[in-house]
Amino acid sequence: MTEHLWNYQPTAGHLAGTDLSGYKVEALDGGIGKVDKHSEEVDDAYLVVDTGPWIFGREVLLPASTVVRIDLDDRKIFVDRTKAQIKDAPEFHREKHLGEPGYRDELTAYYGLGGPFGGRLL
């Protein structure tokens, strides 16, 4: 299942070329922030979410597979994780990003087969 971790689910409603910057992000139990940056590249799609004061201005990186629905009219993205699960994710560092050896593996382990979700979408 990890091969799909970095791609949008076909049912999420993602439209290629749509700028998701500024969209609000909703976890299963409430809002977590706004999209600061995103990628829609095949096998490398993700969202960088600015959590604002929720977790002290920290940014988190969410693989695209966590997105279950995109509401283009309300500019909201719904993900299949709780606030606690997102808060416990490996910390995002702009200087590391996905190019840093081991960082993508760490994220894949957390969100994929080796992590608390057992490689399945909730």
C-alpha positions as a Python dict, from the first residue, in 0.01 Angstrom:
ca = {
    (1, 'M'): (0, 0, 0),
    (2, 'T'): (293, 237, 48),
    (3, 'E'): (332, 270, -328),
    (4, 'H'): (6, 467, -320),
    (5, 'L'): (98, 668, -13),
    (6, 'W'): (235, 958, -218),
    (7, 'N'): (-60, 980, -460),
    (8, 'Y'): (-410, 1122, -425),
    (9, 'Q'): (-690, 870, -386),
    (10, 'P'): (-899, 853, -705),
    (11, 'T'): (-1210, 941, -500),
    (12, 'A'): (-1059, 1251, -332),
    (13, 'G'): (-1173, 1489, -604),
    (14, 'H'): (-828, 1629, -677),
    (15, 'L'): (-813, 1815, -1008),
    (16, 'A'): (-465, 1830, -1158),
    (17, 'G'): (-338, 2186, -1180),
    (18, 'T'): (-558, 2317, -897),
    (19, 'D'): (-366, 2546, -662),
    (20, 'L'): (-452, 2422, -313),
    (21, 'S'): (-248, 2690, -134),
    (22, 'G'): (-455, 2856, 137),
    (23, 'Y'): (-715, 2579, 152),
    (24, 'K'): (-824, 2493, 508),
    (25, 'V'): (-737, 2141, 620),
    (26, 'E'): (-981, 1943, 832),
    (27, 'A'): (-879, 1636, 1033),
    (28, 'L'): (-1140, 1383, 1145),
    (29, 'D'): (-1189, 1586, 1464),
    (30, 'G'): (-1150, 1945, 1349),
    (31, 'G'): (-939, 2199, 1166),
    (32, 'I'): (-560, 2178, 1172),
    (33, 'G'): (-451, 2471, 956),
    (34, 'K'): (-403, 2581, 596),
    (35, 'V'): (-208, 2445, 302),
    (36, 'D'): (117, 2635, 264),
    (37, 'K'): (261, 2428, -20),
    (38, 'H'): (164, 2120, -214),
    (39, 'S'): (285, 1884, -481),
    (40, 'E'): (78, 1680, -720),
    (41, 'E'): (363, 1491, -885),
    (42, 'V'): (295, 1121, -941),
    (43, 'D'): (443, 915, -656),
    (44, 'D'): (550, 1238, -480),
    (45, 'A'): (225, 1421, -400),
    (46, 'Y'): (185, 1582, -59),
    (47, 'L'): (54, 1879, 139),
    (48, 'V'): (257, 2102, 368),
    (49, 'V'): (16, 2236, 629),
    (50, 'D'): (86, 2543, 841),
    (51, 'T'): (-79, 2458, 1172),
    (52, 'G'): (-63, 2815, 1304),
    (53, 'P'): (-112, 2836, 1681),
    (54, 'W'): (-263, 2486, 1702),
    (55, 'I'): (77, 2319, 1747),
    (56, 'F'): (288, 2630, 1799),
    (57, 'G'): (326, 2728, 1436),
    (58, 'R'): (472, 2394, 1333),
    (59, 'E'): (434, 2275, 976),
    (60, 'V'): (340, 1917, 897),
    (61, 'L'): (375, 1721, 576),
    (62, 'L'): (86, 1493, 482),
    (63, 'P'): (114, 1237, 202),
    (64, 'A'): (-155, 1290, -61),
    (65, 'S'): (-318, 956, 22),
    (66, 'T'): (-443, 1103, 352),
    (67, 'V'): (-675, 1332, 154),
    (68, 'V'): (-1024, 1185, 133),
    (69, 'R'): (-1209, 1482, -12),
    (70, 'I'): (-1139, 1823, -157),
    (71, 'D'): (-1420, 2078, -149),
    (72, 'L'): (-1331, 2328, -419),
    (73, 'D'): (-1627, 2557, -342),
    (74, 'D'): (-1548, 2593, 31),
    (75, 'R'): (-1170, 2566, -25),
    (76, 'K'): (-1137, 2282, 229),
    (77, 'I'): (-941, 1960, 227),
    (78, 'F'): (-1052, 1670, 446),
    (79, 'V'): (-797, 1414, 565),
    (80, 'D'): (-843, 1073, 726),
    (81, 'R'): (-634, 1134, 1036),
    (82, 'T'): (-710, 1280, 1378),
    (83, 'K'): (-543, 1589, 1517),
    (84, 'A'): (-341, 1371, 1757),
    (85, 'Q'): (-217, 1148, 1475),
    (86, 'I'): (-107, 1451, 1275),
    (87, 'K'): (53, 1614, 1579),
    (88, 'D'): (253, 1293, 1645),
    (89, 'A'): (382, 1276, 1285),
    (90, 'P'): (752, 1332, 1216),
    (91, 'E'): (829, 1702, 1228),
    (92, 'F'): (856, 1881, 894),
    (93, 'H'): (1172, 2081, 834),
    (94, 'R'): (1191, 2290, 518),
    (95, 'E'): (1566, 2238, 498),
    (96, 'K'): (1524, 1858, 509),
    (97, 'H'): (1214, 1812, 301),
    (98, 'L'): (1181, 1492, 101),
    (99, 'G'): (1527, 1518, -53),
    (100, 'E'): (1701, 1447, 276),
    (101, 'P'): (1806, 1083, 300),
    (102, 'G'): (1587, 903, 548),
    (103, 'Y'): (1320, 1172, 585),
    (104, 'R'): (1083, 1028, 327),
    (105, 'D'): (1147, 682, 475),
    (106, 'E'): (1053, 819, 818),
    (107, 'L'): (728, 962, 683),
    (108, 'T'): (654, 643, 489),
    (109, 'A'): (713, 437, 803),
    (110, 'Y'): (477, 659, 1003),
    (111, 'Y'): (195, 681, 748),
    (112, 'G'): (259, 351, 568),
    (113, 'L'): (312, -15, 649),
    (114, 'G'): (555, 35, 936),
    (115, 'G'): (350, 300, 1111),
    (116, 'P'): (49, 304, 1339),
    (117, 'F'): (-191, 281, 1046),
    (118, 'G'): (-68, -55, 914),
    (119, 'G'): (-50, 71, 557),
    (120, 'R'): (-422, 123, 537),
    (121, 'L'): (-626, 433, 502),
    (122, 'L'): (-856, 491, 795),
}
